[in-house]
Amino acid sequence: MRQKIKRLFFYSSWLFRFSIATLFCLLISIPLRFTNKYKNLWLIEERPDEARDNGYWLYKWILENKPNEKIRYVLSKKSPDYDKMPHKELIIEPSSLKHYILYILSSYSVSTHMHGACPGKAFCIPFLPFMRRKKSVFLQHGVTKNLINIRGGLDAIIAVSEEEKKILIAANPRYEGKVFVTGFCRYDQLEDLSKKQDKKIILVMPTFRKWLRDIGRLRDADNVFKKTQYYKEWNSFLNDKRISEAIDAHDAEILFFPHKEMQKMMGDFSAKNKHIHIGKAGEYDVQSLLRNASVLITDYSSVLFDFVYMNKPVVMFQFDQVEFSSKHYRSSGKPYPFGDIFLDKESLVDEVIATIERNYSIKEQYKKDAENFYKYRDKRNCERVYKLIKGLNDK
């Protein structure tokens, strides 16, 4: 109860500050609306501290192929991705007054998260009628597999396949005609580099659990977290004797890299084998990990779609199916594609060892399924997304 009150107070005070800042910037932006400097401005963002997903690759493609476009990217100077960004003069500090003003003046709001280019995310919706009319585009940061509710106000949602499009519309009928299959921008750079690695990498990437992510705020967080099934199952796998022997025998290594929302509890995981590593957010680029790894072990994470796109094997460990579908996302009712699902650790270990012994090759059926799933593999996704966004003004 105390946590709920604290959360309510935090969001209420934050919303008040956001509203005051927005109203102030609406006023001072009025004369700027009559200048050409900000006409047809693109504002792109992923997370405030990240530039490594669909937003970054679209931004980079536009700079290289459409240099006359007026474009800005929202990213913190403290981000580990800041140094790599081209044209630093186009980078905007998140939640700065400049961010507020440019969002108000922008004609295109483009993000991997819903209304992500806005300083207040979805809280911007009540203020949109007072801003320059803009096209809001949801690039997505993962392929949608479950029935996720998408908040209103979007003009376009990007998808990778017709099947994904059907799932998005089934959960959000109001977006009929606004879901477009173009492929993800980051897929233009997605290629298998695993055969170039000296050691084979087994990448373990479980997603987060909504009902566990607030544990880190508790005083006795470590003790509480170590009693969860999530911790017990994954930590047991990392210390499994047969897995340890298999990677030693085949000169492989394991990298355990959970979803960012679960990173608060990373210190609780450990592994005795020196070839099993616990990876922390900020130390690795997810796309690099996916390109370099030979096999992916996950549970429900959409990273499996990126991995299979490169024709590499995926193994899924879903020990909490019932709880996940009731507390996290509503299932679309369709089985997870492109990989075998295991409910207990022993069966999971058997499959991982079998995958190693067949030299990390994907099963032929899953390879065929993937070929039928993805509409485009031509490395022209950025071009299609750009043309789609520009064409929204004609709709």
Stockholm file with secondary structure:
# STOCKHOLM 1.0

chainA/1-395         MRQKIKRLFFYSSWLFRFSIATLFCLLISIPLRFTNKYKNLWLIEERPDEARDNGYWLYKWILENKPNEKIRYVLSKKSPDYDKMPHKELIIEPSSLKHYILYILSSYSVSTHMHGACPGKAFCIPFLPFMRRKKSVFLQHGVTKNLINIRGGLDAIIAVSEEEKKILIAANPRYEGKVFVTGFCRYDQLEDLSKKQDKKIILVMPTFRKWLRDIGRLRDADNVFKKTQYYKEWNSFLNDKRISEAIDAHDAEILFFPHKEMQKMMGDFSAKNKHIHIGKAGEYDVQSLLRNASVLITDYSSVLFDFVYMNKPVVMFQFDQVEFSSKHYRSSGKPYPFGDIFLDKESLVDEVIATIERNYSIKEQYKKDAENFYKYRDKRNCERVYKLIKGLNDK
#=GR chainA/1-395 SS CHHHHHHHHHHHHHHHHHHHHHHHHHHHTTGGGGSSTTTTCEEEESSTTCCCSHHHHHHHHHHHHCTTSCEEEECCTTSTTGGGCSCGGGEECTTSHHHHHHHHHCSEEEESSTTTTSTTGGGGGGGGGGSCCCEEEECCSSCCCSBCCCCSCCSEEEESSHHHHHHHHHHCGGGTTCEEECCCGGGGGCCCCGGGCSSEEEEECCCCCTTTTTGGGSTTHHHHHHTSHHHHHHHHHHTCHHHHHHHHHTTEEEEECCCGGGGGGGGGCCCSSTTEEECCBTTBCHHHHHHHCSEEEESSCTHHHHHHHTTCCEEEECTTHHHHHHHTCBCCSSCCCSEEEESSHHHHHHHHHHHHHTTTCCCHHHHHHHHHHCSCCSSCHHHHHHHHHHHGGGC
#=GC SS_cons         CHHHHHHHHHHHHHHHHHHHHHHHHHHHTTGGGGSSTTTTCEEEESSTTCCCSHHHHHHHHHHHHCTTSCEEEECCTTSTTGGGCSCGGGEECTTSHHHHHHHHHCSEEEESSTTTTSTTGGGGGGGGGGSCCCEEEECCSSCCCSBCCCCSCCSEEEESSHHHHHHHHHHCGGGTTCEEECCCGGGGGCCCCGGGCSSEEEEECCCCCTTTTTGGGSTTHHHHHHTSHHHHHHHHHHTCHHHHHHHHHTTEEEEECCCGGGGGGGGGCCCSSTTEEECCBTTBCHHHHHHHCSEEEESSCTHHHHHHHTTCCEEEECTTHHHHHHHTCBCCSSCCCSEEEESSHHHHHHHHHHHHHTTTCCCHHHHHHHHHHCSCCSSCHHHHHHHHHHHGGGC
//
